[in-house]
Amino acid sequence: MRSSPLMPLSSACSGCLPNTIERRMVGARTEWYLWNQTTAGENFCEKWKKHPERAIAFFEWHAKFVSDVKQLAAARGVDTLRRLLGNVVGTRPATLGGSATQNAAHL
């Protein structure tokens, strides 16, 4: 079985990003923390306290992203790759990159 150039991305995306988000229970409320590595004390999830639906949306988006990358990594053939890529980014961008899509399908 040949490996795909997207496999390292797929593996990295599967667990790393959610594992960097810290979850704390404060009373009955969940608080989320994703610390900025360049600015001490800055929490990228700060607004999730007032808008908990954003945390739900993020984790749903991440699950979909991981699924999309895994499907792209497993794609065999240019037609399959274009169809899957079209599902992710839209058909126009997927078909505009014709030679790039073909090159990726042969890796």
N, C-alpha and C positions, 0 to 999 in steps of 0.2 A: 504494500500500500504506500503510495507516495504521500509525502506531507505537503501541506499547503503553506504558502508564505504568510497566511493569516493565522496559523495555529499559535504562534507566540502571543499575538494580540488577543486571541480568544482565551488563552490560558491566563493571561494577565488580567483581563477584564472580568473573568469569572468570579474571582474572590477578592482581589486587592482593593478595589475602590470601596465596596461596602465595609470591608474590614478596617478602613481608616476612619470610619465614622463611629464616634463613641456615643453610646446611648446610656443615659442616666435617668433613673426614676426619681422625681422630686415630688413627694407626696403621691398623688394620683396622676401626676402629669409626667409625660415623657419629654426629656430634653435631649437634643442632638448636638454633637460637636464635631466639627471638621476643622482642625486648626491649620491656619495659614503658616507654612513653614518659613516664610520670609518676614512676616510681621507678627511679632509676639502678641498674644492675646486676641488676635482676630479670629473669629469663629465664622466660617462660611455658612453655617447652618443657623445662625442667630435668628433669622426671621421665621424659622420653623416653629419657634415658641408661640408666636402670634398666629401662625398659619400652618397648623399641623397637616393640612391636606397637601402641603408642598413636600413633606417627607414621604407621604404615600405616593405622590406623583413621581418623585425621584426614584424610589425603589422599583416602581412599575416600569419607568423608563429604562432603568439599568437592566432589569430582567429582559426587556425587549431587545435592548442593545446587544446583550450577551447572546441571546438567541439568534439575532440577525448575523452577528459575526461568526458564530458556529456554523450556521447554514451556508454563509459565503465561503467559509474555509473548507466545507465539505463538498462544495459545488464541483461537478464534473462537466466540462464542456462549456463552450462560449454561450450557447443559448440559455443554458441553465443559469450560468453566472449573470448574464444580462437580466434575465427575468427576476432573479433574487435581488440583484442590485437595484433594479427598477422598483421593487417593493420597498426598498429601504430609502432611496434618494429620489425616486421618481423616474419615469421612463425616459424623459429627455436627457437628464445628465447621464443616465446609464448607457444610452445609445450614442451620445456625443463622444464618449471616451472609447470608441470602437477598438482602436489598435491597443490601447492600454488594457482594455477588458480582455482582448484576445491574448495578449502577452501574459496576463495574470492567470488565465485559464490553462496555459501551457506550463506553468511553473510547477 
